Amino acid sequence: MLLKILIAVVFIAMLISLAAGAGFLLRSDDQPQRLLLSLKIRVALAVVLLGLLLYGFYMGELGV
């Protein structure tokens, strides 16, 4: 159960990072570092999410 909650939290954090990146892109106020940081965070969260999903399927907690 804790794993499913953790997966949901990471997914929501990815959506927040995506929205922040879109906001930075639309504003385009000569600070591409903020957009790049948002992208880095989103990629890191995607790797964590993939790892959690693989772990959950391997351990049988997210079985089909």
Distance bins in CASP14 RR format, pairs under 12 A and 6 or more apart:
PFRMAT RR
TARGET T0000
AUTHOR 0000-0000-0000
RMODE 2
METHOD distances of the structure
MODEL  1
1 7 0 0 0 0 0 1 0 0 0 0 0
1 8 0 0 0 0 0 1 0 0 0 0 0
1 56 0 0 0 0 0 1 0 0 0 0 0
1 61 0 0 0 0 1 0 0 0 0 0 0
1 62 0 0 0 0 0 1 0 0 0 0 0
2 8 0 0 0 0 0 1 0 0 0 0 0
2 9 0 0 0 0 0 1 0 0 0 0 0
2 52 0 0 0 0 0 1 0 0 0 0 0
2 55 0 0 0 0 0 1 0 0 0 0 0
2 56 0 0 0 0 0 1 0 0 0 0 0
2 61 0 0 0 0 1 0 0 0 0 0 0
3 9 0 0 0 0 0 1 0 0 0 0 0
3 10 0 0 0 0 0 1 0 0 0 0 0
3 49 0 0 0 0 0 1 0 0 0 0 0
3 51 0 0 0 0 0 1 0 0 0 0 0
3 52 1 0 0 1 0 0 0 0 0 0 0
3 53 0 0 0 0 1 0 0 0 0 0 0
3 54 0 0 0 0 0 1 0 0 0 0 0
3 55 1 0 0 1 0 0 0 0 0 0 0
3 56 1 0 1 0 0 0 0 0 0 0 0
3 57 0 0 0 0 0 1 0 0 0 0 0
3 58 0 0 0 0 0 1 0 0 0 0 0
3 59 0 0 0 0 1 0 0 0 0 0 0
3 60 0 0 0 0 1 0 0 0 0 0 0
3 61 1 0 1 0 0 0 0 0 0 0 0
3 62 1 0 0 1 0 0 0 0 0 0 0
3 63 0 0 0 0 0 1 0 0 0 0 0
4 10 0 0 0 0 0 1 0 0 0 0 0
4 11 0 0 0 0 0 1 0 0 0 0 0
4 52 0 0 0 0 1 0 0 0 0 0 0
4 53 0 0 0 0 0 1 0 0 0 0 0
4 55 0 0 0 0 0 1 0 0 0 0 0
4 56 0 0 0 0 1 0 0 0 0 0 0
4 61 1 0 0 1 0 0 0 0 0 0 0
4 62 1 0 0 1 0 0 0 0 0 0 0
4 63 0 0 0 0 0 1 0 0 0 0 0
5 11 0 0 0 0 0 1 0 0 0 0 0
5 12 0 0 0 0 0 1 0 0 0 0 0
5 52 0 0 0 0 0 1 0 0 0 0 0
5 61 0 0 0 0 0 1 0 0 0 0 0
6 12 0 0 0 0 0 1 0 0 0 0 0
6 13 0 0 0 0 0 1 0 0 0 0 0
6 45 0 0 0 0 0 1 0 0 0 0 0
6 48 0 0 0 0 1 0 0 0 0 0 0
6 49 0 0 0 0 1 0 0 0 0 0 0
6 51 0 0 0 0 0 1 0 0 0 0 0
6 52 1 0 0 1 0 0 0 0 0 0 0
6 53 0 0 0 0 0 1 0 0 0 0 0
6 55 0 0 0 0 0 1 0 0 0 0 0
6 56 0 0 0 0 0 1 0 0 0 0 0
6 61 0 0 0 0 0 1 0 0 0 0 0
6 62 0 0 0 0 0 1 0 0 0 0 0
7 13 0 0 0 0 0 1 0 0 0 0 0
7 14 0 0 0 0 0 1 0 0 0 0 0
7 45 0 0 0 0 0 1 0 0 0 0 0
7 48 0 0 0 0 1 0 0 0 0 0 0
7 49 1 0 0 1 0 0 0 0 0 0 0
7 50 0 0 0 0 0 1 0 0 0 0 0
7 51 0 0 0 0 1 0 0 0 0 0 0
7 52 1 0 1 0 0 0 0 0 0 0 0
7 53 1 0 0 1 0 0 0 0 0 0 0
7 54 0 0 0 0 0 1 0 0 0 0 0
7 55 0 0 0 0 1 0 0 0 0 0 0
7 56 0 0 0 0 1 0 0 0 0 0 0
7 57 0 0 0 0 0 1 0 0 0 0 0
7 61 0 0 0 0 0 1 0 0 0 0 0
7 62 0 0 0 0 1 0 0 0 0 0 0
8 14 0 0 0 0 0 1 0 0 0 0 0
8 15 0 0 0 0 0 1 0 0 0 0 0
8 49 0 0 0 0 0 1 0 0 0 0 0
8 52 0 0 0 0 0 1 0 0 0 0 0
8 53 0 0 0 0 0 1 0 0 0 0 0
9 15 0 0 0 0 0 1 0 0 0 0 0
9 16 0 0 0 0 0 1 0 0 0 0 0
9 45 0 0 0 0 1 0 0 0 0 0 0
9 48 0 0 0 0 0 1 0 0 0 0 0
9 49 0 0 0 0 1 0 0 0 0 0 0
9 52 0 0 0 0 1 0 0 0 0 0 0
10 16 0 0 0 0 0 1 0 0 0 0 0
10 17 0 0 0 0 0 1 0 0 0 0 0
10 41 0 0 0 0 0 1 0 0 0 0 0
10 42 0 0 0 0 0 1 0 0 0 0 0
10 44 0 0 0 0 1 0 0 0 0 0 0
10 45 1 0 1 0 0 0 0 0 0 0 0
10 46 0 0 0 0 1 0 0 0 0 0 0
10 47 0 0 0 0 1 0 0 0 0 0 0
10 48 1 0 1 0 0 0 0 0 0 0 0
10 49 1 0 1 0 0 0 0 0 0 0 0
10 50 0 0 0 0 1 0 0 0 0 0 0
10 51 0 0 0 0 1 0 0 0 0 0 0
10 52 1 0 0 1 0 0 0 0 0 0 0
10 53 0 0 0 0 1 0 0 0 0 0 0
11 17 0 0 0 0 0 1 0 0 0 0 0
11 18 0 0 0 0 0 1 0 0 0 0 0
11 42 0 0 0 0 0 1 0 0 0 0 0
11 45 0 0 0 0 1 0 0 0 0 0 0
11 46 0 0 0 0 1 0 0 0 0 0 0
11 48 0 0 0 0 0 1 0 0 0 0 0
11 49 1 0 0 1 0 0 0 0 0 0 0
11 50 0 0 0 0 0 1 0 0 0 0 0
11 52 0 0 0 0 1 0 0 0 0 0 0
11 53 0 0 0 0 0 1 0 0 0 0 0
12 18 0 0 0 0 0 1 0 0 0 0 0
12 19 0 0 0 0 0 1 0 0 0 0 0
12 45 0 0 0 0 1 0 0 0 0 0 0
12 49 0 0 0 0 0 1 0 0 0 0 0
13 19 0 0 0 0 0 1 0 0 0 0 0
13 20 0 0 0 0 0 1 0 0 0 0 0
13 38 0 0 0 0 0 1 0 0 0 0 0
13 41 0 0 0 0 1 0 0 0 0 0 0
13 42 0 0 0 0 1 0 0 0 0 0 0
13 44 0 0 0 0 1 0 0 0 0 0 0
13 45 1 0 1 0 0 0 0 0 0 0 0
13 46 0 0 0 0 0 1 0 0 0 0 0
13 48 0 0 0 0 1 0 0 0 0 0 0
13 49 0 0 0 0 1 0 0 0 0 0 0
14 20 0 0 0 0 0 1 0 0 0 0 0
14 21 0 0 0 0 0 1 0 0 0 0 0
14 38 0 0 0 0 0 1 0 0 0 0 0
14 39 0 0 0 0 0 1 0 0 0 0 0
14 41 0 0 0 0 1 0 0 0 0 0 0
14 42 1 0 1 0 0 0 0 0 0 0 0
14 43 0 0 0 0 1 0 0 0 0 0 0
14 44 0 0 0 0 1 0 0 0 0 0 0
14 45 1 0 1 0 0 0 0 0 0 0 0
14 46 1 0 0 1 0 0 0 0 0 0 0
14 47 0 0 0 0 0 1 0 0 0 0 0
14 48 0 0 0 0 1 0 0 0 0 0 0
14 49 1 0 0 1 0 0 0 0 0 0 0
14 50 0 0 0 0 0 1 0 0 0 0 0
14 52 0 0 0 0 0 1 0 0 0 0 0
15 21 0 0 0 0 0 1 0 0 0 0 0
15 22 0 0 0 0 0 1 0 0 0 0 0
15 41 0 0 0 0 0 1 0 0 0 0 0
15 42 0 0 0 0 1 0 0 0 0 0 0
15 45 0 0 0 0 1 0 0 0 0 0 0
15 46 0 0 0 0 0 1 0 0 0 0 0
15 49 0 0 0 0 0 1 0 0 0 0 0
16 22 0 0 0 0 0 1 0 0 0 0 0
16 23 0 0 0 0 0 1 0 0 0 0 0
16 38 0 0 0 0 1 0 0 0 0 0 0
16 41 0 0 0 0 1 0 0 0 0 0 0
16 42 0 0 0 0 1 0 0 0 0 0 0
16 45 0 0 0 0 1 0 0 0 0 0 0
17 23 0 0 0 0 0 1 0 0 0 0 0
17 24 0 0 0 0 0 1 0 0 0 0 0
17 34 0 0 0 0 0 1 0 0 0 0 0
17 35 0 0 0 0 0 1 0 0 0 0 0
17 37 0 0 0 0 1 0 0 0 0 0 0
17 38 1 0 1 0 0 0 0 0 0 0 0
17 39 0 0 0 0 1 0 0 0 0 0 0
17 40 0 0 0 0 1 0 0 0 0 0 0
17 41 1 0 1 0 0 0 0 0 0 0 0
17 42 1 0 1 0 0 0 0 0 0 0 0
17 43 0 0 0 0 1 0 0 0 0 0 0
17 44 0 0 0 0 1 0 0 0 0 0 0
17 45 1 0 0 1 0 0 0 0 0 0 0
17 46 0 0 0 0 1 0 0 0 0 0 0
17 48 0 0 0 0 0 1 0 0 0 0 0
17 49 0 0 0 0 0 1 0 0 0 0 0
18 24 0 0 0 0 0 1 0 0 0 0 0
18 25 0 0 0 0 0 1 0 0 0 0 0
18 35 0 0 0 0 0 1 0 0 0 0 0
18 38 0 0 0 0 1 0 0 0 0 0 0
18 39 0 0 0 0 1 0 0 0 0 0 0
18 41 0 0 0 0 1 0 0 0 0 0 0
18 42 1 0 0 1 0 0 0 0 0 0 0
18 43 0 0 0 0 0 1 0 0 0 0 0
18 45 0 0 0 0 1 0 0 0 0 0 0
18 46 0 0 0 0 0 1 0 0 0 0 0
19 25 0 0 0 0 0 1 0 0 0 0 0
19 26 0 0 0 0 0 1 0 0 0 0 0
19 38 0 0 0 0 1 0 0 0 0 0 0
19 42 0 0 0 0 0 1 0 0 0 0 0
20 26 0 0 0 0 0 1 0 0 0 0 0
20 27 0 0 0 0 0 1 0 0 0 0 0
20 34 0 0 0 0 1 0 0 0 0 0 0
20 35 0 0 0 0 1 0 0 0 0 0 0
20 37 0 0 0 0 1 0 0 0 0 0 0
20 38 1 0 1 0 0 0 0 0 0 0 0
20 39 0 0 0 0 0 1 0 0 0 0 0
20 41 0 0 0 0 1 0 0 0 0 0 0
20 42 0 0 0 0 1 0 0 0 0 0 0
20 45 0 0 0 0 0 1 0 0 0 0 0
21 27 0 0 0 0 1 0 0 0 0 0 0
21 28 0 0 0 0 0 1 0 0 0 0 0
21 31 0 0 0 0 0 1 0 0 0 0 0
21 32 0 0 0 0 0 1 0 0 0 0 0
21 33 0 0 0 0 0 1 0 0 0 0 0
21 34 1 0 0 1 0 0 0 0 0 0 0
21 35 1 0 1 0 0 0 0 0 0 0 0
21 36 0 0 0 0 1 0 0 0 0 0 0
21 37 0 0 0 0 1 0 0 0 0 0 0
21 38 1 0 1 0 0 0 0 0 0 0 0
21 39 1 0 0 1 0 0 0 0 0 0 0
21 40 0 0 0 0 0 1 0 0 0 0 0
21 41 0 0 0 0 1 0 0 0 0 0 0
21 42 0 0 0 0 1 0 0 0 0 0 0
22 28 0 0 0 0 0 1 0 0 0 0 0
22 34 0 0 0 0 0 1 0 0 0 0 0
22 35 0 0 0 0 1 0 0 0 0 0 0
22 38 0 0 0 0 1 0 0 0 0 0 0
22 39 0 0 0 0 0 1 0 0 0 0 0
22 42 0 0 0 0 0 1 0 0 0 0 0
23 29 0 0 0 0 0 1 0 0 0 0 0
23 31 0 0 0 0 0 1 0 0 0 0 0
23 34 0 0 0 0 1 0 0 0 0 0 0
23 35 0 0 0 0 1 0 0 0 0 0 0
23 38 0 0 0 0 1 0 0 0 0 0 0
24 30 0 0 0 0 0 1 0 0 0 0 0
24 31 1 0 0 1 0 0 0 0 0 0 0
24 32 0 0 0 0 1 0 0 0 0 0 0
24 33 0 0 0 0 1 0 0 0 0 0 0
24 34 1 0 1 0 0 0 0 0 0 0 0
24 35 1 0 1 0 0 0 0 0 0 0 0
24 36 0 0 0 0 1 0 0 0 0 0 0
24 37 0 0 0 0 1 0 0 0 0 0 0
24 38 1 0 0 1 0 0 0 0 0 0 0
24 39 0 0 0 0 1 0 0 0 0 0 0
24 41 0 0 0 0 0 1 0 0 0 0 0
24 42 0 0 0 0 0 1 0 0 0 0 0
25 31 0 0 0 0 0 1 0 0 0 0 0
25 32 0 0 0 0 1 0 0 0 0 0 0
25 34 0 0 0 0 1 0 0 0 0 0 0
25 35 1 0 1 0 0 0 0 0 0 0 0
25 36 0 0 0 0 0 1 0 0 0 0 0
25 38 0 0 0 0 1 0 0 0 0 0 0
25 39 0 0 0 0 0 1 0 0 0 0 0
26 35 0 0 0 0 0 1 0 0 0 0 0
27 34 0 0 0 0 1 0 0 0 0 0 0
27 35 0 0 0 0 1 0 0 0 0 0 0
27 38 0 0 0 0 0 1 0 0 0 0 0
28 34 0 0 0 0 0 1 0 0 0 0 0
28 35 0 0 0 0 1 0 0 0 0 0 0
29 35 0 0 0 0 0 1 0 0 0 0 0
31 37 0 0 0 0 1 0 0 0 0 0 0
31 38 0 0 0 0 0 1 0 0 0 0 0
32 38 0 0 0 0 0 1 0 0 0 0 0
32 39 0 0 0 0 0 1 0 0 0 0 0
33 39 0 0 0 0 0 1 0 0 0 0 0
33 40 0 0 0 0 0 1 0 0 0 0 0
34 40 0 0 0 0 0 1 0 0 0 0 0
34 41 0 0 0 0 0 1 0 0 0 0 0
35 41 0 0 0 0 0 1 0 0 0 0 0
35 42 0 0 0 0 0 1 0 0 0 0 0
36 42 0 0 0 0 0 1 0 0 0 0 0
36 43 0 0 0 0 0 1 0 0 0 0 0
37 43 0 0 0 0 0 1 0 0 0 0 0
37 44 0 0 0 0 0 1 0 0 0 0 0
38 44 0 0 0 0 0 1 0 0 0 0 0
38 45 0 0 0 0 0 1 0 0 0 0 0
39 45 0 0 0 0 0 1 0 0 0 0 0
39 46 0 0 0 0 0 1 0 0 0 0 0
40 46 0 0 0 0 0 1 0 0 0 0 0
40 47 0 0 0 0 0 1 0 0 0 0 0
41 47 0 0 0 0 0 1 0 0 0 0 0
41 48 0 0 0 0 0 1 0 0 0 0 0
42 48 0 0 0 0 0 1 0 0 0 0 0
42 49 0 0 0 0 0 1 0 0 0 0 0
43 49 0 0 0 0 0 1 0 0 0 0 0
43 50 0 0 0 0 0 1 0 0 0 0 0
44 50 0 0 0 0 0 1 0 0 0 0 0
44 51 0 0 0 0 0 1 0 0 0 0 0
45 51 0 0 0 0 0 1 0 0 0 0 0
45 52 0 0 0 0 0 1 0 0 0 0 0
46 52 0 0 0 0 0 1 0 0 0 0 0
46 53 0 0 0 0 0 1 0 0 0 0 0
47 53 0 0 0 0 0 1 0 0 0 0 0
47 54 0 0 0 0 0 1 0 0 0 0 0
48 54 0 0 0 0 0 1 0 0 0 0 0
48 55 0 0 0 0 0 1 0 0 0 0 0
49 55 0 0 0 0 0 1 0 0 0 0 0
49 56 0 0 0 0 0 1 0 0 0 0 0
50 56 0 0 0 0 0 1 0 0 0 0 0
50 57 0 0 0 0 0 1 0 0 0 0 0
51 57 0 0 0 0 1 0 0 0 0 0 0
51 58 0 0 0 0 1 0 0 0 0 0 0
51 59 0 0 0 0 0 1 0 0 0 0 0
51 62 0 0 0 0 0 1 0 0 0 0 0
52 58 0 0 0 0 0 1 0 0 0 0 0
52 59 0 0 0 0 0 1 0 0 0 0 0
52 61 0 0 0 0 1 0 0 0 0 0 0
52 62 0 0 0 0 1 0 0 0 0 0 0
53 59 0 0 0 0 0 1 0 0 0 0 0
53 60 0 0 0 0 0 1 0 0 0 0 0
53 61 0 0 0 0 0 1 0 0 0 0 0
53 62 1 0 0 1 0 0 0 0 0 0 0
53 63 0 0 0 0 0 1 0 0 0 0 0
54 60 0 0 0 0 0 1 0 0 0 0 0
54 61 0 0 0 0 0 1 0 0 0 0 0
54 62 0 0 0 0 1 0 0 0 0 0 0
55 61 0 0 0 0 1 0 0 0 0 0 0
55 62 0 0 0 0 1 0 0 0 0 0 0
55 63 0 0 0 0 0 1 0 0 0 0 0
56 62 1 0 1 0 0 0 0 0 0 0 0
56 63 1 0 0 1 0 0 0 0 0 0 0
56 64 0 0 0 0 0 1 0 0 0 0 0
57 63 1 0 0 1 0 0 0 0 0 0 0
57 64 0 0 0 0 1 0 0 0 0 0 0
END
